[in-house]
Amino acid sequence: MNDELDVKTGVTDTLPTVLAAVVSKSLMVVVIVGSISLAVVRCFG
């Protein structure tokens, strides 16, 4: 039982970190794509 509890707490501890990393990475991608598309629109628009 204790091992299972340890695993569960470990998962709940690492999940926010993984989620934060994924969110920050996707945010970076969104910002990069958005700035590139803005530059393209300014050049050709």
PQR file of N, CA, C, O and H, with PARSE charges and radii, in Angstrom:
ATOM      1  N   MET A   1       0.838  -1.202   0.000 -0.4000 1.5000
ATOM      2  CA  MET A   1       0.000   0.000   0.000 -0.0000 2.0000
ATOM      3  C   MET A   1       0.874   1.253   0.000  0.5500 1.7000
ATOM      4  O   MET A   1       0.596   2.215  -0.716 -0.5500 1.4000
ATOM      5  N   ASN A   2       1.929   1.231   0.808 -0.4000 1.5000
ATOM      6  CA  ASN A   2       2.782   2.414   0.876 -0.0000 2.0000
ATOM      7  C   ASN A   2       3.438   2.718  -0.464  0.5500 1.7000
ATOM      8  O   ASN A   2       3.550   3.876  -0.867 -0.5500 1.4000
ATOM      9  H   ASN A   2       2.155   0.450   1.390  0.4000 1.0000
ATOM     10  N   ASP A   3       3.873   1.650  -1.157 -0.4000 1.5000
ATOM     11  CA  ASP A   3       4.499   1.864  -2.461 -0.0000 2.0000
ATOM     12  C   ASP A   3       3.516   2.538  -3.419  0.5500 1.7000
ATOM     13  O   ASP A   3       3.876   3.459  -4.153 -0.5500 1.4000
ATOM     14  H   ASP A   3       3.782   0.709  -0.830  0.4000 1.0000
ATOM     15  N   GLU A   4       2.279   2.064  -3.398 -0.4000 1.5000
ATOM     16  CA  GLU A   4       1.273   2.647  -4.288 -0.0000 2.0000
ATOM     17  C   GLU A   4       1.065   4.125  -3.958  0.5500 1.7000
ATOM     18  O   GLU A   4       0.953   4.961  -4.854 -0.5500 1.4000
ATOM     19  H   GLU A   4       1.987   1.316  -2.802  0.4000 1.0000
ATOM     20  N   LEU A   5       1.016   4.434  -2.668 -0.4000 1.5000
ATOM     21  CA  LEU A   5       0.841   5.823  -2.253 -0.0000 2.0000
ATOM     22  C   LEU A   5       2.012   6.671  -2.728  0.5500 1.7000
ATOM     23  O   LEU A   5       1.822   7.781  -3.227 -0.5500 1.4000
ATOM     24  H   LEU A   5       1.107   3.755  -1.940  0.4000 1.0000
ATOM     25  N   ASP A   6       3.222   6.146  -2.573 -0.4000 1.5000
ATOM     26  CA  ASP A   6       4.400   6.890  -3.012 -0.0000 2.0000
ATOM     27  C   ASP A   6       4.332   7.157  -4.510  0.5500 1.7000
ATOM     28  O   ASP A   6       4.625   8.262  -4.966 -0.5500 1.4000
ATOM     29  H   ASP A   6       3.377   5.244  -2.169  0.4000 1.0000
ATOM     30  N   VAL A   7       3.946   6.142  -5.268 -0.4000 1.5000
ATOM     31  CA  VAL A   7       3.840   6.316  -6.722 -0.0000 2.0000
ATOM     32  C   VAL A   7       2.807   7.387  -7.046  0.5500 1.7000
ATOM     33  O   VAL A   7       3.035   8.233  -7.910 -0.5500 1.4000
ATOM     34  H   VAL A   7       3.708   5.244  -4.897  0.4000 1.0000
ATOM     35  N   LYS A   8       1.676   7.350  -6.357 -0.4000 1.5000
ATOM     36  CA  LYS A   8       0.614   8.324  -6.631 -0.0000 2.0000
ATOM     37  C   LYS A   8       1.087   9.743  -6.311  0.5500 1.7000
ATOM     38  O   LYS A   8       0.850  10.666  -7.090 -0.5500 1.4000
ATOM     39  H   LYS A   8       1.490   6.662  -5.655  0.4000 1.0000
ATOM     40  N   THR A   9       1.751   9.920  -5.170 -0.4000 1.5000
ATOM     41  CA  THR A   9       2.220  11.259  -4.818 -0.0000 2.0000
ATOM     42  C   THR A   9       3.295  11.709  -5.801  0.5500 1.7000
ATOM     43  O   THR A   9       3.367  12.886  -6.154 -0.5500 1.4000
ATOM     44  H   THR A   9       1.944   9.170  -4.537  0.4000 1.0000
ATOM     45  N   GLY A  10       4.132  10.770  -6.241 -0.4000 1.5000
ATOM     46  CA  GLY A  10       5.157  11.123  -7.226 -0.0000 2.0000
ATOM     47  C   GLY A  10       4.522  11.590  -8.521  0.5500 1.7000
ATOM     48  O   GLY A  10       4.966  12.567  -9.124 -0.5500 1.4000
ATOM     49  H   GLY A  10       4.074   9.814  -5.954  0.4000 1.0000
ATOM     50  N   VAL A  11       3.477  10.886  -8.947 -0.4000 1.5000
ATOM     51  CA  VAL A  11       2.798  11.267 -10.191 -0.0000 2.0000
ATOM     52  C   VAL A  11       2.160  12.640 -10.033  0.5500 1.7000
ATOM     53  O   VAL A  11       2.276  13.487 -10.920 -0.5500 1.4000
ATOM     54  H   VAL A  11       3.117  10.092  -8.457  0.4000 1.0000
ATOM     55  N   THR A  12       1.486  12.865  -8.907 -0.4000 1.5000
ATOM     56  CA  THR A  12       0.826  14.157  -8.711 -0.0000 2.0000
ATOM     57  C   THR A  12       1.856  15.272  -8.562  0.5500 1.7000
ATOM     58  O   THR A  12       1.561  16.427  -8.868 -0.5500 1.4000
ATOM     59  H   THR A  12       1.392  12.177  -8.187  0.4000 1.0000
ATOM     60  N   ASP A  13       3.056  14.944  -8.097 -0.4000 1.5000
ATOM     61  CA  ASP A  13       4.112  15.953  -7.997 -0.0000 2.0000
ATOM     62  C   ASP A  13       4.670  16.297  -9.367  0.5500 1.7000
ATOM     63  O   ASP A  13       4.944  17.464  -9.650 -0.5500 1.4000
ATOM     64  H   ASP A  13       3.296  14.006  -7.848  0.4000 1.0000
ATOM     65  N   THR A  14       4.842  15.285 -10.229 -0.4000 1.5000
ATOM     66  CA  THR A  14       5.475  15.531 -11.526 -0.0000 2.0000
ATOM     67  C   THR A  14       4.481  16.055 -12.553  0.5500 1.7000
ATOM     68  O   THR A  14       4.879  16.747 -13.491 -0.5500 1.4000
ATOM     69  H   THR A  14       4.619  14.338  -9.999  0.4000 1.0000
ATOM     70  N   LEU A  15       3.203  15.743 -12.400 -0.4000 1.5000
ATOM     71  CA  LEU A  15       2.212  16.170 -13.396 -0.0000 2.0000
ATOM     72  C   LEU A  15       2.198  17.684 -13.599  0.5500 1.7000
ATOM     73  O   LEU A  15       2.259  18.124 -14.747 -0.5500 1.4000
ATOM     74  H   LEU A  15       2.880  15.181 -11.638  0.4000 1.0000
ATOM     75  N   PRO A  16       2.120  18.502 -12.554 -0.5600 1.5000
ATOM     76  CA  PRO A  16       2.130  19.961 -12.775  0.2800 2.0000
ATOM     77  C   PRO A  16       3.382  20.422 -13.506  0.5500 1.7000
ATOM     78  O   PRO A  16       3.313  21.316 -14.349 -0.5500 1.4000
ATOM     79  N   THR A  17       4.535  19.816 -13.190 -0.4000 1.5000
ATOM     80  CA  THR A  17       5.773  20.211 -13.861 -0.0000 2.0000
ATOM     81  C   THR A  17       5.697  19.891 -15.342  0.5500 1.7000
ATOM     82  O   THR A  17       6.045  20.719 -16.184 -0.5500 1.4000
ATOM     83  H   THR A  17       4.591  19.090 -12.505  0.4000 1.0000
ATOM     84  N   VAL A  18       5.238  18.684 -15.658 -0.4000 1.5000
ATOM     85  CA  VAL A  18       5.111  18.289 -17.067 -0.0000 2.0000
ATOM     86  C   VAL A  18       4.107  19.193 -17.772  0.5500 1.7000
ATOM     87  O   VAL A  18       4.350  19.645 -18.891 -0.5500 1.4000
ATOM     88  H   VAL A  18       4.955  18.011 -14.974  0.4000 1.0000
ATOM     89  N   LEU A  19       2.982  19.454 -17.119 -0.4000 1.5000
ATOM     90  CA  LEU A  19       1.963  20.315 -17.722 -0.0000 2.0000
ATOM     91  C   LEU A  19       2.514  21.713 -17.968  0.5500 1.7000
ATOM     92  O   LEU A  19       2.278  22.299 -19.024 -0.5500 1.4000
ATOM     93  H   LEU A  19       2.785  19.087 -16.210  0.4000 1.0000
ATOM     94  N   ALA A  20       3.249  22.248 -16.996 -0.4000 1.5000
ATOM     95  CA  ALA A  20       3.823  23.580 -17.164 -0.0000 2.0000
ATOM     96  C   ALA A  20       4.800  23.600 -18.331  0.5500 1.7000
ATOM     97  O   ALA A  20       4.814  24.548 -19.115 -0.5500 1.4000
ATOM     98  H   ALA A  20       3.441  21.772 -16.138  0.4000 1.0000
ATOM     99  N   ALA A  21       5.626  22.547 -18.451 -0.4000 1.5000
ATOM    100  CA  ALA A  21       6.587  22.488 -19.552 -0.0000 2.0000
ATOM    101  C   ALA A  21       5.856  22.438 -20.889  0.5500 1.7000
ATOM    102  O   ALA A  21       6.230  23.139 -21.829 -0.5500 1.4000
ATOM    103  H   ALA A  21       5.616  21.776 -17.814  0.4000 1.0000
ATOM    104  N   VAL A  22       4.815  21.612 -20.975 -0.4000 1.5000
ATOM    105  CA  VAL A  22       4.065  21.498 -22.238 -0.0000 2.0000
ATOM    106  C   VAL A  22       3.398  22.826 -22.576  0.5500 1.7000
ATOM    107  O   VAL A  22       3.430  23.269 -23.724 -0.5500 1.4000
ATOM    108  H   VAL A  22       4.512  21.043 -20.211  0.4000 1.0000
ATOM    109  N   VAL A  23       2.792  23.462 -21.568 -0.4000 1.5000
ATOM    110  CA  VAL A  23       2.092  24.726 -21.811 -0.0000 2.0000
ATOM    111  C   VAL A  23       3.069  25.798 -22.268  0.5500 1.7000
ATOM    112  O   VAL A  23       2.784  26.534 -23.213 -0.5500 1.4000
ATOM    113  H   VAL A  23       2.765  23.103 -20.635  0.4000 1.0000
ATOM    114  N   SER A  24       4.231  25.896 -21.601 -0.4000 1.5000
ATOM    115  CA  SER A  24       5.206  26.923 -21.979 -0.0000 2.0000
ATOM    116  C   SER A  24       5.743  26.664 -23.379  0.5500 1.7000
ATOM    117  O   SER A  24       5.961  27.600 -24.148 -0.5500 1.4000
ATOM    118  H   SER A  24       4.463  25.299 -20.833  0.4000 1.0000
ATOM    119  N   LYS A  25       5.960  25.376 -23.716 -0.4000 1.5000
ATOM    120  CA  LYS A  25       6.455  25.059 -25.064 -0.0000 2.0000
ATOM    121  C   LYS A  25       5.423  25.435 -26.115  0.5500 1.7000
ATOM    122  O   LYS A  25       5.765  26.039 -27.132 -0.5500 1.4000
ATOM    123  H   LYS A  25       5.783  24.615 -23.092  0.4000 1.0000
ATOM    124  N   SER A  26       4.163  25.082 -25.878 -0.4000 1.5000
ATOM    125  CA  SER A  26       3.128  25.410 -26.862 -0.0000 2.0000
ATOM    126  C   SER A  26       2.943  26.923 -26.953  0.5500 1.7000
ATOM    127  O   SER A  26       2.686  27.453 -28.034 -0.5500 1.4000
ATOM    128  H   SER A  26       3.886  24.592 -25.052  0.4000 1.0000
ATOM    129  N   LEU A  27       3.072  27.622 -25.822 -0.4000 1.5000
ATOM    130  CA  LEU A  27       2.985  29.082 -25.848 -0.0000 2.0000
ATOM    131  C   LEU A  27       4.107  29.667 -26.687  0.5500 1.7000
ATOM    132  O   LEU A  27       3.883  30.588 -27.472 -0.5500 1.4000
ATOM    133  H   LEU A  27       3.281  27.192 -24.944  0.4000 1.0000
ATOM    134  N   MET A  28       5.331  29.132 -26.523 -0.4000 1.5000
ATOM    135  CA  MET A  28       6.459  29.595 -27.326 -0.0000 2.0000
ATOM    136  C   MET A  28       6.166  29.387 -28.804  0.5500 1.7000
ATOM    137  O   MET A  28       6.396  30.280 -29.619 -0.5500 1.4000
ATOM    138  H   MET A  28       5.513  28.384 -25.885  0.4000 1.0000
ATOM    139  N   VAL A  29       5.655  28.204 -29.151 -0.4000 1.5000
ATOM    140  CA  VAL A  29       5.339  27.911 -30.558 -0.0000 2.0000
ATOM    141  C   VAL A  29       4.298  28.894 -31.076  0.5500 1.7000
ATOM    142  O   VAL A  29       4.425  29.413 -32.185 -0.5500 1.4000
ATOM    143  H   VAL A  29       5.468  27.479 -28.489  0.4000 1.0000
ATOM    144  N   VAL A  30       3.267  29.149 -30.273 -0.4000 1.5000
ATOM    145  CA  VAL A  30       2.210  30.073 -30.694 -0.0000 2.0000
ATOM    146  C   VAL A  30       2.786  31.468 -30.910  0.5500 1.7000
ATOM    147  O   VAL A  30       2.455  32.130 -31.895 -0.5500 1.4000
ATOM    148  H   VAL A  30       3.164  28.727 -29.372  0.4000 1.0000
ATOM    149  N   VAL A  31       3.646  31.919 -29.998 -0.4000 1.5000
ATOM    150  CA  VAL A  31       4.235  33.258 -30.120 -0.0000 2.0000
ATOM    151  C   VAL A  31       5.103  33.340 -31.372  0.5500 1.7000
ATOM    152  O   VAL A  31       5.033  34.319 -32.115 -0.5500 1.4000
ATOM    153  H   VAL A  31       3.915  31.382 -29.199  0.4000 1.0000
ATOM    154  N   ILE A  32       5.925  32.308 -31.606 -0.4000 1.5000
ATOM    155  CA  ILE A  32       6.814  32.317 -32.770 -0.0000 2.0000
ATOM    156  C   ILE A  32       5.993  32.329 -34.055  0.5500 1.7000
ATOM    157  O   ILE A  32       6.242  33.137 -34.950 -0.5500 1.4000
ATOM    158  H   ILE A  32       5.982  31.513 -31.002  0.4000 1.0000
ATOM    159  N   VAL A  33       5.015  31.431 -34.142 -0.4000 1.5000
ATOM    160  CA  VAL A  33       4.184  31.362 -35.353 -0.0000 2.0000
ATOM    161  C   VAL A  33       3.428  32.675 -35.548  0.5500 1.7000
ATOM    162  O   VAL A  33       3.316  33.172 -36.668 -0.5500 1.4000
ATOM    163  H   VAL A  33       4.813  30.775 -33.415  0.4000 1.0000
ATOM    164  N   GLY A  34       2.916  33.226 -34.466 -0.4000 1.5000
ATOM    165  CA  GLY A  34       2.176  34.478 -34.575 -0.0000 2.0000
ATOM    166  C   GLY A  34       3.048  35.623 -35.052  0.5500 1.7000
ATOM    167  O   GLY A  34       2.617  36.410 -35.895 -0.5500 1.4000
ATOM    168  H   GLY A  34       3.007  32.821 -33.556  0.4000 1.0000
ATOM    169  N   SER A  35       4.264  35.736 -34.536 -0.4000 1.5000
ATOM    170  CA  SER A  35       5.156  36.818 -34.962 -0.0000 2.0000
ATOM    171  C   SER A  35       5.575  36.630 -36.412  0.5500 1.7000
ATOM    172  O   SER A  35       5.677  37.601 -37.161 -0.5500 1.4000
ATOM    173  H   SER A  35       4.614  35.097 -33.851  0.4000 1.0000
ATOM    174  N   ILE A  36       5.820  35.379 -36.813 -0.4000 1.5000
ATOM    175  CA  ILE A  36       6.207  35.119 -38.207 -0.0000 2.0000
ATOM    176  C   ILE A  36       5.058  35.495 -39.145  0.5500 1.7000
ATOM    177  O   ILE A  36       5.272  36.149 -40.165 -0.5500 1.4000
ATOM    178  H   ILE A  36       5.738  34.590 -36.204  0.4000 1.0000
ATOM    179  N   SER A  37       3.849  35.081 -38.798 -0.4000 1.5000
ATOM    180  CA  SER A  37       2.709  35.397 -39.665 -0.0000 2.0000
ATOM    181  C   SER A  37       2.464  36.905 -39.684  0.5500 1.7000
ATOM    182  O   SER A  37       2.084  37.450 -40.721 -0.5500 1.4000
ATOM    183  H   SER A  37       3.675  34.550 -37.969  0.4000 1.0000
ATOM    184  N   LEU A  38       2.674  37.587 -38.559 -0.4000 1.5000
ATOM    185  CA  LEU A  38       2.539  39.042 -38.532 -0.0000 2.0000
ATOM    186  C   LEU A  38       3.553  39.689 -39.461  0.5500 1.7000
ATOM    187  O   LEU A  38       3.217  40.610 -40.205 -0.5500 1.4000
ATOM    188  H   LEU A  38       2.982  37.145 -37.717  0.4000 1.0000
ATOM    189  N   ALA A  39       4.799  39.209 -39.423 -0.4000 1.5000
ATOM    190  CA  ALA A  39       5.836  39.753 -40.300 -0.0000 2.0000
ATOM    191  C   ALA A  39       5.472  39.519 -41.761  0.5500 1.7000
ATOM    192  O   ALA A  39       5.639  40.408 -42.596 -0.5500 1.4000
ATOM    193  H   ALA A  39       5.072  38.461 -38.819  0.4000 1.0000
ATOM    194  N   VAL A  40       4.973  38.322 -42.071 -0.4000 1.5000
ATOM    195  CA  VAL A  40       4.579  38.015 -43.459 -0.0000 2.0000
ATOM    196  C   VAL A  40       3.452  38.942 -43.895  0.5500 1.7000
ATOM    197  O   VAL A  40       3.477  39.471 -45.006 -0.5500 1.4000
ATOM    198  H   VAL A  40       4.836  37.600 -41.393  0.4000 1.0000
ATOM    199  N   VAL A  41       2.463  39.142 -43.024 -0.4000 1.5000
ATOM    200  CA  VAL A  41       1.336  40.012 -43.375 -0.0000 2.0000
ATOM    201  C   VAL A  41       1.828  41.436 -43.590  0.5500 1.7000
ATOM    202  O   VAL A  41       1.356  42.117 -44.501 -0.5500 1.4000
ATOM    203  H   VAL A  41       2.443  38.712 -42.121  0.4000 1.0000
ATOM    204  N   ARG A  42       2.763  41.899 -42.775 -0.4000 1.5000
ATOM    205  CA  ARG A  42       3.276  43.262 -42.931 -0.0000 2.0000
ATOM    206  C   ARG A  42       4.075  43.389 -44.223  0.5500 1.7000
ATOM    207  O   ARG A  42       4.027  44.426 -44.885 -0.5500 1.4000
ATOM    208  H   ARG A  42       3.146  41.347 -42.035  0.4000 1.0000
ATOM    209  N   CYS A  43       4.804  42.346 -44.580 -0.4000 1.5000
ATOM    210  CA  CYS A  43       5.623  42.407 -45.795 -0.0000 2.0000
ATOM    211  C   CYS A  43       4.738  42.415 -47.039  0.5500 1.7000
ATOM    212  O   CYS A  43       4.944  43.220 -47.948 -0.5500 1.4000
ATOM    213  H   CYS A  43       4.843  41.504 -44.042  0.4000 1.0000
ATOM    214  N   PHE A  44       3.753  41.519 -47.076 -0.4000 1.5000
ATOM    215  CA  PHE A  44       2.973  41.338 -48.305 -0.0000 2.0000
ATOM    216  C   PHE A  44       1.594  41.995 -48.233  0.5500 1.7000
ATOM    217  O   PHE A  44       0.901  42.095 -49.246 -0.5500 1.4000
ATOM    218  H   PHE A  44       3.586  40.865 -46.338  0.4000 1.0000
ATOM    219  N   GLY A  45       1.194  42.442 -47.042 -0.4000 1.5000
ATOM    220  CA  GLY A  45      -0.146  42.985 -46.908 -0.0000 2.0000
ATOM    221  C   GLY A  45      -0.260  44.421 -47.369  0.5500 1.7000
ATOM    222  O   GLY A  45      -1.343  45.005 -47.310 -0.5500 1.4000
ATOM    223  H   GLY A  45       1.756  42.360 -46.219  0.4000 1.0000
TER
END
